[in-house]
Amino acid sequence: MTQNSGIERLRRLVRDEYKNQNEHIHRVVKAELLKVHGTGVSPTQNRARMVGLFVGASAHRQGMSVDALSAATGLTAPVTAALIKGELTQDDYTDDLLDRLAAAVGYEANLLRLMLGRPHGEEEAMA
């Protein structure tokens, strides 16, 4: 095995692992949304909506109110309410906001980035 083919094989493995993680996350989120809301939300329809509903469901499961989530994330109550209703856009989710949301609900920020379709470090892994 040459060094180039070994590197190519490693790149394919990393790319496939990202793809598998992303698909698994979508299945888990969709199942959680079905339990909480009773309706399906397709991850491909609106990723930002999916993130908001996921954060809202996670906060609800932990017994956090809108005010508690607002305080934990530094957002205003109206913005937090819009977030958990899935009304924010992709552009509203900055890296800083994703970090604060993840910390508030006890998940890794990269999980939320994957849901938005912009996993951290994917560009380096695919190069």
C-alpha positions in Angstrom: 0.0 0.0 0.0 1.5 3.4 -1.0 1.3 6.4 1.2 -1.1 8.2 -1.1 -3.6 5.3 -1.2 -3.3 5.1 2.6 -4.1 8.8 3.0 -7.0 8.5 0.5 -8.4 5.5 2.4 -8.2 7.5 5.6 -10.0 10.4 4.0 -12.8 8.2 2.8 -13.1 6.7 6.3 -13.4 10.1 7.9 -15.9 11.3 5.3 -18.0 8.2 5.7 -17.9 8.6 9.5 -19.2 12.2 9.3 -22.0 11.0 7.0 -22.9 8.2 9.4 -22.9 10.5 12.4 -25.1 13.0 10.5 -27.6 10.4 9.5 -27.7 9.0 13.1 -28.3 12.4 14.6 -31.2 13.1 12.1 -32.8 9.8 13.1 -32.5 10.5 16.8 -33.7 14.1 16.5 -36.7 13.1 14.4 -37.7 10.4 16.9 -37.4 12.9 19.8 -39.6 15.4 17.9 -42.2 12.7 17.2 -42.3 11.9 20.9 -42.6 15.6 22.0 -44.7 17.1 19.2 -46.4 14.1 17.7 -45.5 15.2 14.2 -42.5 14.6 11.9 -40.2 17.4 10.8 -38.0 16.4 7.9 -34.4 17.5 8.6 -33.9 18.4 5.0 -36.9 20.8 5.0 -35.6 23.2 7.5 -32.4 22.5 9.5 -32.7 25.7 11.5 -36.3 24.7 12.6 -35.0 21.3 13.6 -32.3 22.8 15.8 -34.8 25.1 17.5 -37.3 22.3 18.2 -34.5 20.0 19.4 -33.2 22.7 21.8 -36.7 23.3 23.0 -37.4 19.6 23.5 -34.1 19.2 25.4 -34.8 22.1 27.6 -38.3 20.9 28.3 -37.1 17.4 29.1 -34.7 19.0 31.7 -37.6 21.0 33.2 -36.3 24.4 31.9 -38.7 27.2 31.3 -38.4 29.7 28.5 -37.1 32.2 31.1 -34.5 29.7 32.4 -33.3 28.9 28.9 -33.1 32.7 28.2 -31.0 33.2 31.3 -28.7 30.3 30.5 -28.1 31.5 26.9 -28.2 35.2 27.3 -31.1 35.6 24.9 -34.2 37.7 25.4 -37.4 35.7 26.3 -39.1 36.6 22.9 -36.0 35.4 20.9 -35.8 32.2 23.0 -39.6 31.6 22.5 -39.0 32.0 18.7 -36.1 29.7 18.8 -37.9 26.8 20.5 -40.8 27.2 18.1 -38.3 26.8 15.3 -38.7 30.3 13.9 -35.0 31.3 13.7 -33.1 31.1 10.4 -29.8 29.4 9.6 -28.1 32.8 9.8 -29.4 33.4 13.3 -27.3 30.5 14.6 -23.9 31.9 15.1 -21.1 29.7 16.5 -21.3 31.6 19.7 -25.0 31.0 20.0 -24.6 27.3 19.2 -22.0 27.1 22.0 -24.3 28.8 24.5 -27.3 26.7 23.5 -25.3 23.4 23.7 -24.0 24.3 27.1 -27.5 25.2 28.3 -29.1 21.9 27.3 -26.1 19.7 27.9 -25.1 18.7 24.4 -21.9 19.2 22.3 -22.1 22.3 20.1 -20.8 20.2 17.2 -24.0 18.1 17.4 -26.0 21.3 16.8 -23.6 22.3 14.0 -24.2 18.8 12.4 -27.9 19.4 12.5 -27.5 22.6 10.7 -25.4 20.9 8.1 -22.2 22.7 9.0 -20.1 20.3 11.0 -17.0 21.8 12.5 -13.8 20.5 10.9 -15.5 18.8 8.0 -13.6 20.9 5.5 -10.3 19.8 6.9 -11.4 16.1 6.9 -12.6 16.3 3.3 -9.4 18.0 2.0 
